[in-house]
Amino acid sequence: MADRVLVIGSGGREHALAWKLAQSPHVKHVFVAPGNAGTADNGKITNSAVLVSNHTIVTQFCKDHNIGLVLVGQEALLAAGIVDDLRAAGVRCFGPSAKAAQLAANTSFAKAFLDRHGIPTARWKSFTNPQEACSTDFPARVVRARGAARKEVTIAASKEEACRAVQEIMQDRMFGEMVVIEELLQGEELSCLCFTDGVTVASMPPAQAHKRLLDGDQGPNTGGMGAYCPVPQV
């Protein structure tokens, strides 16, 4: 029996998920909330205006529309516990719990997790005081808000540039009240992602994203300018 599927999010990630899901004979229809122009009335795919920030409303939408599976791509909603709430209401949902989502949503939590389990990572410190943050002695610095998404990252070429980023984050409170400063590691950056149900692990091929705005790895960091796979480095 074909299922109706709800994909939650509005970016290219959700567009790709909806596009691939629609090709499956097991899927009757794909709703994307809120979706984007590419997912609007596209064959088996339609956008939905359901208020995704309200988990009770999303749950009711799933029951009203006989949704057999929900896939959540939006990181902020994962961190807010939408998967936990949907599962508790009996709605099948693919995505990490709020506790697991902290690895992507909370930089200081993720870095402490890596240290605790002996997983190699760049040297780092977290700060709640801007003056202390500006005194960090790493030769090259990456400045992140504690809960920063990828686009809220500053790669600082100097101590002065790092201090300006700290001031924006902590004093102007653009992205939060805690900052993580880490050592800048030079070299190729790859993403190696896996699917897991807690027992079985299925890996996807490595991919490389274009993160800097300008050619030659110059300019500010972005939320992702695109990616390619496979990569020649591995």
TORPA-4810 file (N, C-alpha, C, O; in nm, 3 decimals):
<nodes>
NODE_1_0.084_-0.120_0.000_0.000_0.000_0.000_0.088_0.125_0.000_0.182_0.135_0.079_M
NODE_2_0.057_0.219_-0.087_0.136_0.342_-0.097_0.101_0.437_0.017_-0.015_0.448_0.058_A
NODE_3_0.204_0.503_0.068_0.187_0.594_0.181_0.190_0.740_0.136_0.249_0.775_0.034_D
NODE_4_0.125_0.823_0.216_0.142_0.966_0.204_0.256_1.005_0.298_0.262_0.960_0.412_R
NODE_5_0.347_1.090_0.249_0.466_1.126_0.325_0.470_1.278_0.342_0.435_1.353_0.251_V
NODE_6_0.511_1.322_0.460_0.530_1.464_0.487_0.678_1.492_0.508_0.741_1.431_0.595_L
NODE_7_0.734_1.583_0.429_0.872_1.628_0.446_0.867_1.769_0.506_0.801_1.857_0.451_V
NODE_8_0.937_1.789_0.616_0.933_1.919_0.684_1.061_1.995_0.659_1.170_1.948_0.691_I
NODE_9_1.049_2.115_0.601_1.161_2.201_0.571_1.136_2.279_0.444_1.033_2.261_0.379_G
NODE_10_1.230_2.366_0.407_1.206_2.453_0.291_1.327_2.467_0.200_1.323_2.545_0.104_S
NODE_11_1.434_2.395_0.226_1.556_2.414_0.149_1.577_2.312_0.040_1.489_2.233_0.007_G
NODE_12_1.699_2.315_-0.016_1.735_2.220_-0.119_1.738_2.077_-0.068_1.709_1.983_-0.142_G
NODE_13_1.772_2.060_0.060_1.774_1.927_0.120_1.635_1.864_0.112_1.620_1.749_0.070_R
NODE_14_1.534_1.940_0.153_1.398_1.889_0.152_1.347_1.869_0.010_1.270_1.776_-0.017_E
NODE_15_1.389_1.956_-0.082_1.352_1.942_-0.223_1.404_1.809_-0.278_1.332_1.736_-0.346_H
NODE_16_1.531_1.778_-0.247_1.591_1.654_-0.294_1.521_1.531_-0.233_1.498_1.432_-0.302_A
NODE_17_1.488_1.540_-0.105_1.418_1.429_-0.040_1.281_1.406_-0.104_1.244_1.292_-0.134_L
NODE_18_1.208_1.513_-0.125_1.074_1.502_-0.185_1.083_1.448_-0.327_1.003_1.362_-0.366_A
NODE_19_1.178_1.496_-0.404_1.198_1.453_-0.543_1.223_1.302_-0.549_1.167_1.233_-0.634_W
NODE_20_1.310_1.252_-0.459_1.343_1.111_-0.461_1.229_1.025_-0.407_1.201_0.918_-0.460_K
NODE_21_1.163_1.072_-0.302_1.050_0.998_-0.245_0.938_0.981_-0.348_0.874_0.875_-0.355_L
NODE_22_0.915_1.085_-0.428_0.807_1.081_-0.526_0.831_0.975_-0.632_0.736_0.933_-0.699_A
NODE_23_0.954_0.930_-0.650_0.987_0.828_-0.749_0.955_0.687_-0.700_0.954_0.593_-0.779_Q
NODE_24_0.929_0.672_-0.570_0.906_0.540_-0.514_0.763_0.494_-0.536_0.669_0.571_-0.515_S
NODE_25_0.743_0.370_-0.578_0.607_0.316_-0.593_0.538_0.299_-0.458_0.416_0.280_-0.453_P
NODE_26_0.615_0.304_-0.349_0.557_0.290_-0.215_0.498_0.421_-0.165_0.431_0.424_-0.061_H
NODE_27_0.523_0.530_-0.239_0.477_0.663_-0.196_0.364_0.711_-0.287_0.379_0.720_-0.409_V
NODE_28_0.252_0.740_-0.225_0.135_0.787_-0.299_0.142_0.937_-0.325_0.114_0.984_-0.436_K
NODE_29_0.182_1.013_-0.222_0.192_1.159_-0.237_0.290_1.213_-0.134_0.304_1.159_-0.025_H
NODE_30_0.358_1.322_-0.172_0.455_1.387_-0.082_0.409_1.530_-0.055_0.395_1.611_-0.147_V
NODE_31_0.385_1.562_0.072_0.360_1.699_0.115_0.491_1.755_0.167_0.566_1.685_0.235_F
NODE_32_0.520_1.883_0.136_0.639_1.950_0.189_0.593_2.075_0.263_0.522_2.159_0.207_V
NODE_33_0.634_2.087_0.388_0.592_2.200_0.470_0.714_2.272_0.530_0.790_2.210_0.604_A
NODE_34_0.734_2.402_0.500_0.650_2.481_0.410_0.685_2.463_0.262_0.608_2.505_0.175_P
NODE_35_0.800_2.402_0.233_0.839_2.382_0.094_0.896_2.506_0.029_0.920_2.607_0.096_G
NODE_36_0.918_2.499_-0.102_0.970_2.612_-0.178_0.913_2.610_-0.318_0.826_2.528_-0.348_N
NODE_37_0.959_2.698_-0.403_0.902_2.707_-0.538_0.921_2.578_-0.617_0.837_2.543_-0.701_A
NODE_38_1.030_2.506_-0.591_1.056_2.383_-0.665_0.968_2.267_-0.623_0.955_2.170_-0.697_G
NODE_39_0.908_2.275_-0.504_0.823_2.166_-0.457_0.675_2.199_-0.466_0.591_2.123_-0.418_T
NODE_40_0.643_2.310_-0.527_0.503_2.352_-0.539_0.438_2.286_-0.660_0.479_2.310_-0.773_A
NODE_41_0.334_2.204_-0.636_0.257_2.141_-0.744_0.345_2.077_-0.850_0.338_2.111_-0.968_D
NODE_42_0.428_1.984_-0.805_0.523_1.917_-0.895_0.492_1.768_-0.897_0.557_1.689_-0.828_N
NODE_43_0.392_1.730_-0.978_0.354_1.589_-0.988_0.295_1.538_-0.859_0.190_1.585_-0.815_G
NODE_44_0.362_1.440_-0.797_0.316_1.382_-0.671_0.351_1.469_-0.551_0.321_1.432_-0.437_K
NODE_45_0.413_1.585_-0.574_0.462_1.670_-0.465_0.380_1.799_-0.458_0.358_1.863_-0.561_I
NODE_46_0.336_1.837_-0.338_0.272_1.966_-0.317_0.320_2.025_-0.185_0.359_1.953_-0.093_T
NODE_47_0.316_2.158_-0.178_0.351_2.227_-0.055_0.232_2.232_0.039_0.117_2.223_-0.004_N
NODE_48_0.260_2.247_0.168_0.156_2.260_0.268_0.188_2.379_0.357_0.304_2.403_0.390_S
NODE_49_0.085_2.452_0.396_0.103_2.569_0.481_0.089_2.535_0.630_0.074_2.626_0.712_A
NODE_50_0.093_2.407_0.666_0.080_2.370_0.806_0.190_2.436_0.888_0.305_2.442_0.844_V
NODE_51_0.155_2.485_1.006_0.249_2.558_1.092_0.344_2.460_1.158_0.310_2.399_1.260_L
NODE_52_0.464_2.443_1.102_0.555_2.339_1.147_0.614_2.366_1.285_0.660_2.274_1.352_V
NODE_53_0.614_2.492_1.328_0.668_2.524_1.461_0.575_2.478_1.573_0.617_2.470_1.689_S
NODE_54_0.449_2.448_1.540_0.352_2.400_1.638_0.336_2.249_1.620_0.269_2.204_1.526_N
NODE_55_0.397_2.173_1.708_0.401_2.029_1.693_0.262_1.965_1.705_0.235_1.862_1.644_H
NODE_56_0.176_2.026_1.783_0.039_1.974_1.796_-0.037_1.987_1.665_-0.109_1.896_1.625_T
NODE_57_-0.019_2.100_1.598_-0.085_2.123_1.469_-0.030_2.026_1.364_-0.107_1.973_1.283_I
NODE_58_0.101_2.003_1.364_0.161_1.909_1.269_0.108_1.768_1.293_0.077_1.695_1.199_V
NODE_59_0.097_1.731_1.419_0.044_1.598_1.453_-0.098_1.581_1.401_-0.132_1.476_1.345_T
NODE_60_-0.181_1.683_1.419_-0.319_1.675_1.372_-0.325_1.670_1.220_-0.409_1.600_1.164_Q
NODE_61_-0.237_1.746_1.154_-0.230_1.743_1.008_-0.199_1.601_0.960_-0.261_1.552_0.865_F
NODE_62_-0.105_1.536_1.026_-0.067_1.400_0.987_-0.185_1.304_1.001_-0.205_1.217_0.916_C
NODE_63_-0.261_1.319_1.107_-0.376_1.231_1.129_-0.489_1.262_1.031_-0.555_1.171_0.981_K
NODE_64_-0.510_1.391_1.003_-0.617_1.430_0.910_-0.588_1.385_0.767_-0.680_1.356_0.692_D
NODE_65_-0.460_1.380_0.729_-0.422_1.348_0.592_-0.364_1.207_0.578_-0.307_1.174_0.474_H
NODE_66_-0.379_1.126_0.681_-0.332_0.987_0.676_-0.184_0.978_0.636_-0.148_0.899_0.548_N
NODE_67_-0.101_1.058_0.701_0.042_1.058_0.672_0.105_0.932_0.732_0.093_0.908_0.852_I
NODE_68_0.171_0.853_0.647_0.233_0.729_0.694_0.373_0.747_0.747_0.422_0.665_0.824_G
NODE_69_0.440_0.856_0.705_0.578_0.879_0.748_0.610_1.028_0.737_0.570_1.094_0.641_L
NODE_70_0.682_1.079_0.836_0.729_1.218_0.835_0.881_1.217_0.831_0.945_1.144_0.908_V
NODE_71_0.941_1.298_0.744_1.086_1.317_0.741_1.114_1.463_0.774_1.061_1.553_0.709_L
NODE_72_1.197_1.487_0.874_1.228_1.623_0.917_1.370_1.657_0.874_1.466_1.591_0.915_V
NODE_73_1.384_1.762_0.792_1.515_1.804_0.747_1.564_1.929_0.816_1.684_1.956_0.817_G
NODE_74_1.475_2.007_0.874_1.509_2.136_0.931_1.570_2.119_1.070_1.504_2.068_1.161_Q
NODE_75_1.696_2.161_1.086_1.771_2.132_1.208_1.711_2.197_1.333_1.710_2.136_1.439_E
NODE_76_1.660_2.319_1.319_1.605_2.387_1.437_1.484_2.311_1.493_1.465_2.305_1.614_A
NODE_77_1.403_2.254_1.404_1.286_2.179_1.449_1.328_2.047_1.514_1.264_2.002_1.610_L
NODE_78_1.432_1.985_1.462_1.482_1.863_1.524_1.529_1.892_1.667_1.500_1.817_1.760_L
NODE_79_1.603_2.002_1.682_1.652_2.039_1.815_1.538_2.075_1.909_1.550_2.060_2.031_A
NODE_80_1.427_2.122_1.853_1.312_2.159_1.935_1.226_2.039_1.973_1.128_2.053_2.046_A
NODE_81_1.263_1.920_1.924_1.195_1.798_1.968_1.073_1.758_1.889_0.986_1.688_1.941_G
NODE_82_1.064_1.800_1.763_0.946_1.764_1.685_0.936_1.613_1.664_0.826_1.558_1.662_I
NODE_83_1.049_1.545_1.648_1.046_1.400_1.629_0.993_1.331_1.755_0.912_1.239_1.746_V
NODE_84_1.039_1.376_1.870_0.992_1.318_1.997_0.841_1.333_2.011_0.771_1.239_2.049_D
NODE_85_0.791_1.453_1.979_0.648_1.480_1.996_0.562_1.401_1.897_0.457_1.349_1.934_D
NODE_86_0.607_1.391_1.773_0.532_1.315_1.674_0.529_1.166_1.709_0.425_1.101_1.700_L
NODE_87_0.643_1.113_1.748_0.647_0.971_1.785_0.558_0.943_1.906_0.491_0.840_1.912_R
NODE_88_0.560_1.035_2.003_0.478_1.017_2.123_0.329_1.015_2.088_0.249_0.953_2.158_A
NODE_89_0.293_1.083_1.978_0.154_1.088_1.935_0.119_0.973_1.839_0.007_0.966_1.788_A
NODE_90_0.215_0.885_1.815_0.189_0.769_1.730_0.214_0.792_1.582_0.174_0.710_1.500_G
NODE_91_0.282_0.903_1.547_0.312_0.933_1.407_0.454_0.885_1.376_0.549_0.924_1.444_V
NODE_92_0.468_0.801_1.274_0.601_0.752_1.236_0.685_0.867_1.181_0.640_0.941_1.093_R
NODE_93_0.807_0.880_1.233_0.888_0.996_1.197_1.034_0.955_1.184_1.087_0.884_1.269_C
NODE_94_1.098_1.000_1.076_1.240_0.974_1.053_1.319_1.099_1.088_1.297_1.206_1.031_F
NODE_95_1.412_1.083_1.182_1.494_1.195_1.224_1.541_1.174_1.366_1.483_1.093_1.438_G
NODE_96_1.646_1.244_1.409_1.698_1.227_1.544_1.609_1.290_1.650_1.535_1.385_1.623_P
NODE_97_1.617_1.236_1.770_1.548_1.297_1.884_1.612_1.432_1.916_1.718_1.465_1.863_S
NODE_98_1.547_1.509_2.002_1.603_1.639_2.042_1.739_1.621_2.108_1.830_1.702_2.089_A
NODE_99_1.752_1.515_2.187_1.879_1.490_2.256_1.990_1.463_2.155_2.100_1.516_2.168_K
NODE_100_1.962_1.379_2.056_2.063_1.347_1.955_2.092_1.466_1.865_2.205_1.484_1.819_A
NODE_101_1.989_1.548_1.839_2.005_1.663_1.749_2.098_1.769_1.805_2.143_1.857_1.732_A
NODE_102_2.127_1.762_1.935_2.220_1.859_1.994_2.358_1.852_1.929_2.432_1.950_1.929_Q
NODE_103_2.393_1.736_1.873_2.524_1.722_1.809_2.539_1.818_1.692_2.650_1.862_1.661_L
NODE_104_2.427_1.852_1.626_2.432_1.948_1.516_2.391_2.087_1.560_2.437_2.186_1.504_A
NODE_105_2.304_2.096_1.661_2.244_2.224_1.697_2.321_2.300_1.805_2.304_2.421_1.817_A
NODE_106_2.403_2.232_1.883_2.471_2.295_1.996_2.621_2.268_1.984_2.668_2.158_2.012_N
NODE_107_2.694_2.371_1.941_2.837_2.353_1.913_2.915_2.311_2.036_2.998_2.220_2.026_T
NODE_108_2.893_2.373_2.150_2.969_2.339_2.270_2.938_2.197_2.316_3.028_2.127_2.363_S
NODE_109_2.812_2.154_2.303_2.774_2.016_2.336_2.848_1.918_2.247_2.902_1.818_2.294_F
NODE_110_2.851_1.948_2.116_2.915_1.858_2.020_3.065_1.847_2.046_3.121_1.738_2.044_A
NODE_111_3.130_1.960_2.071_3.275_1.959_2.094_3.308_1.883_2.222_3.406_1.808_2.227_K
NODE_112_3.228_1.903_2.328_3.250_1.831_2.453_3.228_1.681_2.434_3.299_1.599_2.492_A
NODE_113_3.129_1.645_2.353_3.102_1.504_2.321_3.223_1.442_2.252_3.264_1.331_2.287_F
NODE_114_3.280_1.512_2.156_3.397_1.461_2.083_3.515_1.439_2.179_3.581_1.336_2.174_L
NODE_115_3.539_1.538_2.266_3.648_1.525_2.362_3.625_1.407_2.457_3.716_1.330_2.487_D
NODE_116_3.501_1.396_2.504_3.468_1.293_2.603_3.488_1.152_2.549_3.524_1.060_2.623_R
NODE_117_3.465_1.136_2.418_3.476_1.003_2.358_3.605_0.984_2.279_3.618_0.887_2.205_H
NODE_118_3.699_1.075_2.294_3.828_1.058_2.230_3.825_1.068_2.080_3.908_1.007_2.012_G
NODE_119_3.731_1.145_2.026_3.721_1.165_1.881_3.799_1.291_1.844_3.771_1.398_1.899_I
NODE_120_3.896_1.282_1.753_3.980_1.398_1.722_3.899_1.519_1.676_3.808_1.505_1.593_P
NODE_121_3.931_1.635_1.729_3.865_1.759_1.690_3.960_1.875_1.716_4.055_1.861_1.792_T
NODE_122_3.935_1.987_1.653_4.020_2.105_1.673_4.012_2.153_1.817_3.909_2.138_1.883_A
NODE_123_4.121_2.210_1.867_4.121_2.268_2.002_4.012_2.376_2.009_3.987_2.447_1.912_R
NODE_124_3.949_2.386_2.125_3.836_2.479_2.137_3.817_2.522_2.281_3.866_2.459_2.375_W
NODE_125_3.744_2.633_2.296_3.701_2.681_2.427_3.566_2.750_2.409_3.540_2.809_2.304_K
NODE_126_3.481_2.743_2.510_3.355_2.816_2.506_3.360_2.929_2.608_3.426_2.918_2.712_S
NODE_127_3.290_3.039_2.577_3.296_3.158_2.660_3.157_3.220_2.677_3.073_3.213_2.587_F
NODE_128_3.136_3.280_2.792_3.018_3.364_2.815_3.058_3.508_2.838_2.972_3.595_2.852_T
NODE_129_3.189_3.534_2.841_3.242_3.668_2.863_3.320_3.711_2.739_3.416_3.644_2.701_N
NODE_130_3.281_3.822_2.674_3.347_3.863_2.549_3.494_3.898_2.567_3.574_3.873_2.477_P
NODE_131_3.531_3.955_2.681_3.671_3.990_2.703_3.758_3.864_2.710_3.867_3.861_2.654_Q
NODE_132_3.709_3.762_2.778_3.784_3.637_2.785_3.793_3.571_2.648_3.896_3.514_2.613_E
NODE_133_3.685_3.578_2.571_3.685_3.518_2.438_3.788_3.583_2.348_3.854_3.515_2.269_A
NODE_134_3.803_3.714_2.360_3.897_3.787_2.275_4.043_3.757_2.309_4.132_3.789_2.231_C
NODE_135_4.067_3.696_2.424_4.204_3.667_2.466_4.252_3.529_2.421_4.364_3.490_2.453_S
NODE_136_4.169_3.456_2.348_4.206_3.321_2.304_4.333_3.327_2.220_4.347_3.414_2.134_T
NODE_137_4.426_3.233_2.245_4.557_3.242_2.181_4.575_3.145_2.065_4.688_3.120_2.023_D
NODE_138_4.464_3.090_2.009_4.479_3.006_1.892_4.533_3.090_1.777_4.487_3.203_1.759_F
NODE_139_4.629_3.040_1.698_4.687_3.120_1.590_4.587_3.157_1.481_4.596_3.266_1.425_P
NODE_140_4.495_3.069_1.451_4.388_3.100_1.356_4.258_3.053_1.419_4.256_2.950_1.487_A
NODE_141_4.150_3.127_1.398_4.031_3.106_1.480_3.905_3.088_1.397_3.886_3.152_1.294_R
NODE_142_3.818_2.999_1.445_3.683_2.986_1.394_3.591_3.027_1.508_3.598_2.971_1.617_V
NODE_143_3.504_3.124_1.483_3.415_3.176_1.586_3.273_3.130_1.555_3.222_3.154_1.446_V
NODE_144_3.211_3.064_1.652_3.076_3.012_1.634_2.989_3.054_1.752_3.034_3.056_1.866_R
NODE_145_2.863_3.087_1.722_2.765_3.097_1.830_2.739_2.956_1.879_2.754_2.860_1.804_A
NODE_146_2.699_2.942_2.006_2.684_2.808_2.064_2.590_2.721_1.982_2.620_2.605_1.956_R
NODE_147_2.477_2.778_1.940_2.380_2.701_1.864_2.385_2.732_1.716_2.284_2.724_1.647_G
NODE_148_2.504_2.768_1.669_2.514_2.824_1.534_2.487_2.722_1.426_2.537_2.609_1.431_A
NODE_149_2.409_2.761_1.328_2.402_2.688_1.203_2.528_2.719_1.125_2.604_2.809_1.163_A
NODE_150_2.552_2.647_1.016_2.678_2.664_0.944_2.700_2.808_0.898_2.814_2.855_0.897_R
NODE_151_2.594_2.877_0.861_2.612_3.012_0.807_2.648_3.112_0.916_2.689_3.224_0.884_K
NODE_152_2.635_3.075_1.043_2.665_3.166_1.153_2.803_3.140_1.208_2.825_3.140_1.329_E
NODE_153_2.897_3.116_1.117_3.035_3.085_1.153_3.126_3.189_1.089_3.110_3.222_0.971_V
NODE_154_3.221_3.242_1.166_3.318_3.336_1.114_3.456_3.273_1.117_3.503_3.229_1.222_T
NODE_155_3.522_3.268_1.002_3.661_3.222_0.995_3.748_3.347_0.998_3.753_3.422_0.902_I
NODE_156_3.815_3.367_1.110_3.887_3.493_1.134_4.033_3.479_1.097_4.101_3.385_1.139_A
NODE_157_4.083_3.575_1.017_4.222_3.574_0.975_4.312_3.639_1.078_4.434_3.623_1.073_A
NODE_158_4.254_3.712_1.172_4.332_3.782_1.273_4.257_3.785_1.405_4.137_3.757_1.411_S
NODE_159_4.329_3.818_1.511_4.267_3.828_1.642_4.164_3.940_1.644_4.060_3.928_1.709_K
NODE_160_4.191_4.049_1.572_4.098_4.162_1.567_3.966_4.121_1.499_3.858_4.158_1.545_E
NODE_161_3.976_4.046_1.391_3.856_4.000_1.321_3.775_3.905_1.409_3.652_3.909_1.409_E
NODE_162_3.845_3.820_1.483_3.777_3.728_1.575_3.704_3.806_1.684_3.592_3.772_1.721_A
NODE_163_3.767_3.911_1.734_3.704_3.993_1.839_3.579_4.063_1.788_3.480_4.075_1.861_C
NODE_164_3.582_4.108_1.663_3.463_4.172_1.606_3.348_4.072_1.599_3.234_4.106_1.628_R
NODE_165_3.378_3.948_1.559_3.274_3.845_1.552_3.220_3.814_1.691_3.100_3.793_1.708_A
NODE_166_3.308_3.810_1.790_3.266_3.786_1.928_3.172_3.896_1.975_3.070_3.869_2.039_V
NODE_167_3.206_4.020_1.944_3.122_4.134_1.986_2.984_4.123_1.925_2.884_4.148_1.992_Q
NODE_168_2.977_4.086_1.797_2.847_4.073_1.730_2.762_3.965_1.795_2.642_3.981_1.814_E
NODE_169_2.827_3.854_1.828_2.752_3.742_1.885_2.710_3.769_2.028_2.595_3.746_2.064_I
NODE_170_2.803_3.817_2.110_2.779_3.822_2.254_2.720_3.955_2.302_2.630_3.956_2.385_M
NODE_171_2.771_4.066_2.251_2.721_4.195_2.300_2.595_4.238_2.226_2.501_4.289_2.287_Q
NODE_172_2.594_4.217_2.095_2.474_4.252_2.018_2.371_4.140_2.020_2.257_4.159_1.979_D
NODE_173_2.413_4.022_2.069_2.324_3.907_2.083_2.254_3.871_1.952_2.133_3.846_1.949_R
NODE_174_2.332_3.870_1.846_2.275_3.836_1.716_2.234_3.688_1.712_2.129_3.654_1.659_M
NODE_175_2.320_3.602_1.769_2.296_3.458_1.758_2.292_3.387_1.892_2.277_3.265_1.894_F
NODE_176_2.305_3.456_2.002_2.305_3.388_2.131_2.396_3.458_2.230_2.450_3.565_2.202_G
NODE_177_2.414_3.395_2.344_2.492_3.458_2.450_2.615_3.377_2.487_2.683_3.410_2.584_E
NODE_178_2.647_3.274_2.413_2.770_3.197_2.434_2.841_3.183_2.300_2.777_3.173_2.195_M
NODE_179_2.973_3.183_2.306_3.050_3.170_2.183_3.151_3.056_2.200_3.204_3.035_2.309_V
NODE_180_3.175_2.985_2.091_3.277_2.881_2.087_3.385_2.928_1.990_3.356_2.962_1.876_V
NODE_181_3.509_2.928_2.037_3.622_2.962_1.950_3.708_2.838_1.937_3.745_2.776_2.037_I
NODE_182_3.740_2.803_1.814_3.822_2.684_1.793_3.936_2.713_1.697_3.932_2.809_1.620_E
NODE_183_4.035_2.628_1.704_4.150_2.637_1.615_4.106_2.608_1.472_4.026_2.517_1.448_E
NODE_184_4.157_2.686_1.378_4.125_2.664_1.237_4.215_2.556_1.180_4.338_2.568_1.183_L
NODE_185_4.155_2.450_1.129_4.230_2.343_1.066_4.231_2.364_0.915_4.126_2.388_0.855_L
NODE_186_4.347_2.355_0.854_4.361_2.376_0.710_4.358_2.241_0.639_4.407_2.141_0.691_Q
NODE_187_4.301_2.239_0.518_4.301_2.117_0.440_4.165_2.090_0.379_4.075_2.173_0.384_G
NODE_188_4.151_1.972_0.321_4.026_1.932_0.257_3.922_1.896_0.363_3.953_1.829_0.462_E
NODE_189_3.799_1.941_0.343_3.690_1.907_0.434_3.587_1.822_0.360_3.536_1.862_0.256_E
NODE_190_3.558_1.705_0.415_3.462_1.615_0.354_3.351_1.583_0.454_3.372_1.589_0.575_L
NODE_191_3.236_1.549_0.402_3.125_1.503_0.486_3.101_1.355_0.456_3.079_1.317_0.341_S
NODE_192_3.104_1.273_0.562_3.074_1.132_0.547_2.957_1.100_0.638_2.974_1.084_0.759_C
NODE_193_2.838_1.092_0.581_2.714_1.077_0.657_2.662_0.934_0.652_2.683_0.861_0.555_L
NODE_194_2.593_0.897_0.757_2.538_0.762_0.767_2.394_0.766_0.815_2.353_0.858_0.886_C
NODE_195_2.318_0.666_0.775_2.185_0.642_0.832_2.200_0.534_0.938_2.273_0.437_0.918_F
NODE_196_2.130_0.549_1.050_2.132_0.445_1.151_2.000_0.440_1.226_1.934_0.542_1.246_T
NODE_197_1.964_0.320_1.268_1.846_0.302_1.353_1.887_0.272_1.496_1.805_0.234_1.579_D
NODE_198_2.016_0.291_1.525_2.067_0.261_1.657_2.136_0.127_1.664_2.206_0.098_1.761_G
NODE_199_2.118_0.044_1.562_2.180_-0.089_1.555_2.259_-0.103_1.425_2.378_-0.134_1.427_V
NODE_200_2.191_-0.079_1.313_2.253_-0.092_1.182_2.300_0.044_1.132_2.233_0.145_1.154_T
NODE_201_2.415_0.048_1.067_2.469_0.171_1.010_2.487_0.152_0.860_2.552_0.057_0.817_V
NODE_202_2.431_0.242_0.780_2.446_0.239_0.634_2.506_0.372_0.592_2.446_0.477_0.610_A
NODE_203_2.626_0.367_0.535_2.696_0.491_0.501_2.666_0.535_0.359_2.646_0.453_0.269_S
NODE_204_2.663_0.665_0.341_2.654_0.724_0.207_2.795_0.756_0.160_2.886_0.767_0.242_M
NODE_205_2.816_0.771_0.028_2.950_0.806_-0.020_2.989_0.947_0.027_2.903_1.033_0.042_P
NODE_206_3.119_0.971_0.052_3.163_1.103_0.096_3.126_1.212_-0.005_3.122_1.188_-0.125_P
NODE_207_3.099_1.331_0.047_3.065_1.446_-0.036_3.146_1.566_0.011_3.196_1.569_0.123_A
NODE_208_3.159_1.665_-0.077_3.228_1.788_-0.040_3.140_1.907_-0.075_3.090_1.918_-0.187_Q
NODE_209_3.121_1.996_0.024_3.036_2.113_0.004_3.120_2.235_-0.031_3.237_2.244_0.005_A
NODE_210_3.059_2.328_-0.103_3.121_2.459_-0.131_3.071_2.554_-0.023_2.957_2.600_-0.031_H
NODE_211_3.154_2.585_0.076_3.106_2.663_0.190_3.140_2.810_0.185_3.063_2.893_0.234_K
NODE_212_3.255_2.846_0.127_3.293_2.988_0.121_3.222_3.054_0.003_3.197_2.991_-0.100_R
NODE_213_3.191_3.181_0.021_3.110_3.253_-0.077_3.182_3.275_-0.210_3.119_3.270_-0.316_L
NODE_214_3.314_3.297_-0.206_3.387_3.336_-0.326_3.480_3.224_-0.373_3.505_3.128_-0.300_L
NODE_215_3.531_3.238_-0.495_3.624_3.140_-0.550_3.752_3.134_-0.467_3.788_3.230_-0.399_D
NODE_216_3.819_3.020_-0.474_3.946_3.006_-0.403_3.931_2.999_-0.253_4.024_3.036_-0.181_G
NODE_217_3.818_2.951_-0.203_3.792_2.943_-0.058_3.809_3.079_0.010_3.868_3.088_0.117_D
NODE_218_3.756_3.183_-0.054_3.761_3.317_0.002_3.620_3.364_0.038_3.521_3.307_-0.008_Q
NODE_219_3.613_3.470_0.119_3.484_3.527_0.155_3.423_3.461_0.276_3.479_3.366_0.331_G
NODE_220_3.307_3.510_0.319_3.243_3.456_0.440_3.193_3.314_0.422_3.167_3.269_0.310_P
NODE_221_3.179_3.244_0.533_3.124_3.110_0.533_2.974_3.119_0.506_2.909_3.214_0.549_N
NODE_222_2.921_3.021_0.436_2.778_3.021_0.403_2.712_2.894_0.454_2.778_2.806_0.508_T
NODE_223_2.583_2.886_0.437_2.509_2.766_0.475_2.525_2.654_0.373_2.463_2.548_0.387_G
NODE_224_2.606_2.676_0.271_2.625_2.574_0.167_2.591_2.630_0.031_2.477_2.669_0.006_G
NODE_225_2.689_2.634_-0.058_2.670_2.688_-0.192_2.649_2.576_-0.293_2.650_2.599_-0.414_M
NODE_226_2.628_2.454_-0.242_2.616_2.338_-0.329_2.718_2.232_-0.287_2.803_2.259_-0.202_G
NODE_227_2.710_2.116_-0.345_2.801_2.007_-0.309_2.814_1.912_-0.426_2.733_1.913_-0.518_A
NODE_228_2.919_1.829_-0.422_2.934_1.728_-0.525_2.978_1.595_-0.462_3.037_1.592_-0.354_Y
NODE_229_2.949_1.488_-0.532_2.976_1.354_-0.484_2.977_1.260_-0.605_2.890_1.273_-0.691_C
NODE_230_3.071_1.166_-0.615_3.182_1.140_-0.522_3.292_1.244_-0.532_3.290_1.329_-0.620_P
NODE_231_3.388_1.236_-0.442_3.499_1.332_-0.440_3.628_1.259_-0.477_3.645_1.143_-0.441_V
NODE_232_3.718_1.325_-0.549_3.841_1.258_-0.593_3.943_1.234_-0.482_4.034_1.153_-0.498_P
NODE_233_3.929_1.305_-0.369_4.031_1.296_-0.264_4.029_1.160_-0.192_4.131_1.117_-0.138_Q
NODE_234_3.916_1.093_-0.191_3.906_0.963_-0.121_3.836_0.863_-0.211_3.818_0.748_-0.172_V
</nodes>
